[in-house]
Structures are given as structure tokens and as C-alpha cells.
Amino acid sequence: IAIEQVYRLLFQCGTSTTGCYGALRPPGNEKYRQASDTPPLIIIKRTRPLALRHTGAWKVAFADFVTAMMALFMVMWLMSTDTSKQQAIAGYFQDPKAFEQSKAEGSRDLEQLAQNIERALLKSPEWPSLQNQVAMEVTPDGLRIELLESERQTFFASANAGPTAFGTSTLTLIGGELSKLPNKVIIEGHTDSQSFRGRRDYSNWELSVDRANQARRLLVQNGMDPQRIVEVRGFADVRLRKADDPAHPSNRRISLIVKYKNR
């Protein structure tokens, strides 16, 4: 009988949801009965497959893509720039220290040129009129010399590319100083926003180019090597000096850009 009871208890331990504790609990004890009747807490943990987990690998791929696009845009920009800028950038990366020293020396040379031009203009009997009509500034492109017209004094005849006596003498003085340096020169012509009223097939675009070209002729006639003039540009009224007053006389001007050496 004892063996039979043991087998019965073991059978209840294997099949009962309350386990052996419920099978062996003392009869009539409600405290043990309530504890054993409570269903067990079942926690189910599910894990995602490795392929569905969010990792940081995409960030590395995205960074590589952005770097490649930046390099592509840099190459496209370099291909669209002129040769002088490409040479300047190449010179910087080949020897940054020497490039900075060369730039500093070039700035000093251009500042000295500006002083020489100012001294030459001071000797001119027309200096009282010129002092407010010649502006010089060292820029990243080089020394910019601008001849600004006024209501009283003009460098060119009205609506014409022919220089006045005042314009001829001014360009002669400046050309004499420019001929002493080997730097390349760019000449630009600008007009105000007043429409040209002479010919239907002639506009401020043609007028600005013709005035810039006439300035080139005067510089060459006064000793400048024609090979040093690398560009002659006309901008009409798209680059106004006084944008708030498009008809202002100073918008009619000739700009001479003396570039840095080796550019």
C-alpha cells in the first residue's frame, strides 16, 4: 500500500499543474491552497533575426557616399575654373608655405604699384579732378584700378567708345606705371543702366566691350606688352558699382585688374 501511494504521488507530480507541492500540501490549509492555485507567470522572450536588427553599418556607407559626392563636385568645379585658378590651387597643395610667401610678396608688389600710380597721378595737372575718380584696391584677384566717371569729367564721349582728352591722359599715366611690371592684366568695361539710344543693333553690351578694348589700345600704345593683357571684358550694366542708383555716373567705368605674379 505504501508503494502504491508513492507511485500515486509521483504521478501527480508529473501531471498536476501545481506540482508536487500541491500534491503534498496539507489538507484543509487554505493558506497553502491559495498560494498553490495561483497560475505561474510565464515570460516569453522573442529575438529578432540578425538581418532585421538595426545596426550602424548604414552610417558608414552613407558617409562614404557623401565623401564621394563632395569629391565629384570639387572635380567639376575645378574643371570649370580658368587655368590661373587651377595653377594657384595646385601651387598651394604642392607647397603651402611657399605659396603663402609668394602671395604675401605679390600683395606687397601690388601695394607698391598702387603707390607709384598715385604718385604719378599727383604730378598730373588734372589731379584735383582725378583724386575722386580713380579708386584702387588690392583684392584676391589682384590690384583693381577703377576709373570712375562723374558728371563733370568723363573718360569717354557720351554714348561713344572714343576716349576724351581726360581719359587719354589718365590711361597714359597709368599705362606707364603698369608697363614696369610683368603682371598679367584684365580690362573690364562697365556702363550705367540707361539704355543706349543710337542704333538698334548697338547696346550697352557692345559699348562696354568697345570702351574696354579702346583702353587696351591706349595701354599698348604707352609701352605695355600686348601679351600681358589676357582678357578684355564687357559687362554692360550687370555689375553696377552703385546698385541703389543704377543711373549714377560712377557706374560708367573702366576696371584694370593687375593680377598676382605667376597667375
C-alpha positions as CSV (number, residue, x, y, z in Angstrom):
1,I,0.0,0.0,0.0
2,A,2.8,2.4,0.8
3,I,4.5,1.7,-2.5
4,E,1.2,2.3,-4.3
5,Q,0.8,5.7,-2.5
6,V,4.3,6.7,-3.5
7,Y,3.6,5.9,-7.2
8,R,0.3,7.9,-7.0
9,L,2.2,10.9,-5.6
10,L,4.9,10.7,-8.3
11,F,2.1,10.5,-10.9
12,Q,0.5,13.7,-9.6
13,C,3.9,15.5,-9.6
14,G,4.3,14.7,-13.3
15,T,0.8,15.6,-14.4
16,S,-0.5,18.2,-12.0
17,T,-0.1,22.0,-12.9
18,T,0.5,22.7,-9.2
19,G,3.4,20.3,-9.0
20,C,4.4,18.1,-6.1
21,Y,3.9,21.0,-3.7
22,G,0.2,21.0,-4.5
23,A,0.1,17.2,-4.2
24,L,1.8,17.2,-0.8
25,R,0.1,20.2,0.7
26,P,-1.7,19.5,4.0
27,P,-5.4,19.1,3.5
28,G,-7.6,21.8,4.8
29,N,-4.9,24.5,4.9
30,E,-6.4,27.5,2.9
31,K,-3.2,29.5,3.0
32,Y,-1.2,26.9,1.1
33,R,-4.2,26.2,-1.2
34,Q,-4.4,29.9,-2.4
35,A,-0.7,30.0,-3.0
36,S,-0.7,26.8,-5.0
37,D,-3.7,27.7,-7.0
38,T,-2.1,30.9,-8.4
39,P,-1.1,30.3,-12.1
40,P,2.6,30.6,-12.7
41,L,4.0,33.8,-14.5
42,I,5.2,32.8,-17.9
43,I,7.7,35.2,-19.7
44,I,8.3,34.7,-23.4
45,K,11.4,36.3,-24.9
46,R,11.5,36.6,-28.7
47,T,14.6,37.7,-30.5
48,R,14.7,39.2,-34.0
49,P,16.8,37.6,-36.7
50,L,20.2,39.2,-37.2
51,A,19.2,40.5,-40.6
52,L,16.3,42.6,-39.2
53,R,18.3,44.2,-36.4
54,H,19.2,48.0,-36.8
55,T,22.9,48.4,-36.8
56,G,25.3,51.4,-37.5
57,A,26.7,49.9,-40.7
58,W,24.5,52.2,-42.9
59,K,26.1,55.3,-41.4
60,V,29.5,54.2,-42.7
61,A,28.1,53.6,-46.2
62,F,26.3,57.0,-46.2
63,A,29.4,58.8,-45.1
64,D,31.4,57.2,-47.9
65,F,28.7,58.2,-50.4
66,V,28.7,61.9,-49.2
67,T,32.5,62.0,-49.4
68,A,32.4,60.6,-52.9
69,M,29.8,63.2,-54.0
70,M,31.9,66.0,-52.4
71,A,35.0,64.9,-54.3
72,L,32.9,64.7,-57.6
73,F,31.7,68.3,-57.1
74,M,35.2,69.5,-56.3
75,V,36.5,68.0,-59.6
76,M,33.6,69.5,-61.6
77,W,34.3,72.9,-60.0
78,L,38.0,72.7,-60.8
79,M,37.3,71.8,-64.4
80,S,35.0,74.8,-64.8
81,T,37.6,77.3,-63.4
82,D,40.1,79.1,-65.6
83,T,43.7,78.0,-65.8
84,S,45.1,80.6,-63.5
85,K,42.9,79.5,-60.6
86,Q,43.8,75.8,-61.3
87,Q,47.5,76.7,-61.2
88,A,47.0,78.7,-57.9
89,I,45.2,75.8,-56.3
90,A,47.9,73.3,-57.5
91,G,50.6,75.5,-56.2
92,Y,49.0,75.7,-52.8
93,F,48.8,72.0,-52.4
94,Q,52.3,71.4,-53.7
95,D,54.0,73.8,-51.3
96,P,51.5,75.7,-49.0
97,K,54.3,77.6,-47.2
98,A,55.9,78.8,-50.4
99,F,52.5,79.7,-51.8
100,E,51.6,81.9,-48.9
101,Q,55.0,83.6,-49.1
102,S,54.6,84.2,-52.8
103,K,51.1,85.6,-52.2
104,A,52.4,88.0,-49.5
105,E,55.2,89.2,-51.8
106,G,52.7,89.7,-54.6
107,S,50.5,91.7,-52.3
108,R,53.4,94.0,-51.4
109,D,54.3,94.4,-55.1
110,L,50.7,95.4,-55.9
111,E,50.6,97.8,-53.0
112,Q,53.8,99.4,-54.2
113,L,52.3,99.7,-57.7
114,A,49.3,101.4,-56.3
115,Q,51.6,103.9,-54.5
116,N,53.5,104.5,-57.7
117,I,50.4,105.2,-59.7
118,E,49.1,107.6,-57.1
119,R,52.4,109.5,-57.1
120,A,52.3,109.7,-60.9
121,L,48.7,111.0,-60.8
122,L,49.7,113.6,-58.2
123,K,52.1,115.1,-60.7
124,S,49.4,115.5,-63.2
125,P,47.8,118.9,-63.5
126,E,44.4,117.2,-63.6
127,W,44.9,115.6,-60.2
128,P,42.2,117.7,-58.5
129,S,39.7,116.1,-60.7
130,L,41.3,112.6,-60.7
131,Q,41.5,112.1,-56.9
132,N,37.8,111.3,-56.7
133,Q,37.7,109.3,-59.9
134,V,40.5,106.8,-59.5
135,A,39.9,104.0,-57.0
136,M,42.5,101.4,-56.2
137,E,42.1,98.3,-54.0
138,V,44.1,95.1,-53.5
139,T,41.7,92.2,-53.9
140,P,42.0,88.3,-54.0
141,D,42.2,88.7,-57.8
142,G,44.9,91.4,-57.8
143,L,45.1,95.2,-57.8
144,R,41.8,96.6,-59.1
145,I,42.1,100.1,-60.6
146,E,38.8,101.7,-61.4
147,L,38.4,104.8,-63.5
148,L,35.0,106.3,-62.4
149,E,33.2,108.9,-64.5
150,S,31.5,111.8,-62.9
151,E,29.0,114.5,-64.1
152,R,31.8,116.9,-64.8
153,Q,34.6,114.6,-66.1
154,T,34.2,111.6,-68.3
155,F,36.8,109.3,-69.8
156,F,34.8,108.6,-72.9
157,A,32.4,110.6,-75.1
158,S,28.8,110.2,-74.3
159,A,27.3,107.0,-75.9
160,N,30.6,106.5,-77.7
161,A,33.7,104.4,-77.3
162,G,36.1,107.2,-78.2
163,P,38.2,108.4,-75.3
164,T,38.2,112.1,-74.3
165,A,41.4,114.0,-73.7
166,F,40.9,113.5,-70.0
167,G,40.6,109.7,-70.5
168,T,43.6,109.5,-72.8
169,S,45.9,111.4,-70.4
170,T,44.7,109.3,-67.4
171,L,45.2,105.9,-69.2
172,T,48.6,107.1,-70.4
173,L,49.8,107.8,-66.9
174,I,48.5,104.5,-65.6
175,G,49.9,102.6,-68.6
176,G,53.4,104.0,-68.0
177,E,53.4,102.5,-64.5
178,L,51.8,99.2,-65.5
179,S,54.5,98.7,-68.2
180,K,57.1,98.4,-65.4
181,L,55.8,95.1,-64.0
182,P,55.4,91.7,-65.7
183,N,52.0,91.0,-64.1
184,K,49.0,90.0,-66.3
185,V,46.2,92.5,-66.8
186,I,42.5,92.2,-67.3
187,I,40.4,95.1,-68.6
188,E,36.7,95.4,-68.0
189,G,34.2,97.9,-69.3
190,H,31.0,98.9,-67.4
191,T,28.1,101.2,-68.2
192,D,25.1,102.6,-66.3
193,S,21.6,101.3,-66.7
194,Q,20.5,104.0,-69.2
195,S,19.6,102.3,-72.4
196,F,21.7,103.1,-75.5
197,R,19.8,105.3,-77.9
198,G,21.9,105.5,-81.0
199,R,21.5,102.3,-83.1
200,R,19.1,99.4,-82.9
201,D,21.9,96.9,-83.3
202,Y,24.1,98.5,-80.7
203,S,23.6,98.3,-76.9
204,N,25.4,98.8,-73.6
205,W,27.0,95.4,-74.1
206,E,28.8,96.5,-77.3
207,L,29.6,99.9,-75.8
208,S,31.2,98.4,-72.7
209,V,33.3,96.0,-74.7
210,D,34.4,98.7,-77.2
211,R,35.4,101.0,-74.3
212,A,37.4,98.2,-72.7
213,N,39.1,97.5,-76.0
214,Q,39.9,101.2,-76.5
215,A,41.5,101.2,-73.1
216,R,43.6,98.2,-74.2
217,R,44.8,100.1,-77.3
218,L,45.9,103.1,-75.2
219,L,47.8,101.0,-72.7
220,V,49.6,99.2,-75.5
221,Q,50.5,102.5,-77.2
222,N,52.1,103.6,-74.0
223,G,54.5,100.8,-73.6
224,M,52.6,97.8,-72.2
225,D,53.4,94.4,-73.7
226,P,50.2,93.3,-75.5
227,Q,50.9,89.7,-74.4
228,R,50.3,90.8,-70.8
229,I,46.7,91.7,-71.5
230,V,45.0,88.3,-71.1
231,E,41.3,89.3,-71.1
232,V,39.1,92.2,-72.3
233,R,35.6,92.0,-70.9
234,G,32.4,94.0,-71.2
235,F,29.6,93.7,-68.5
236,A,27.2,96.5,-69.6
237,D,25.1,97.3,-66.5
238,V,25.1,93.9,-64.8
239,R,27.8,94.8,-62.3
240,L,26.8,98.2,-61.0
241,R,29.1,100.0,-58.6
242,K,26.1,101.7,-57.0
243,A,23.2,99.2,-57.3
244,D,20.9,101.6,-55.4
245,D,21.4,104.2,-58.1
246,P,21.7,102.5,-61.5
247,A,22.0,105.8,-63.4
248,H,24.8,107.1,-61.3
249,P,27.8,108.3,-63.4
250,S,30.3,106.2,-61.4
251,N,28.6,103.1,-62.8
252,R,30.3,104.1,-66.1
253,R,33.8,102.9,-65.5
254,I,36.9,101.1,-66.8
255,S,38.4,98.5,-64.4
256,L,42.0,97.4,-64.7
257,I,42.8,94.2,-62.7
258,V,46.6,93.7,-62.3
259,K,46.9,90.0,-61.3
260,Y,49.4,88.5,-58.9
261,K,52.6,87.2,-60.4
262,N,52.6,83.7,-61.9
263,R,48.8,83.7,-62.2
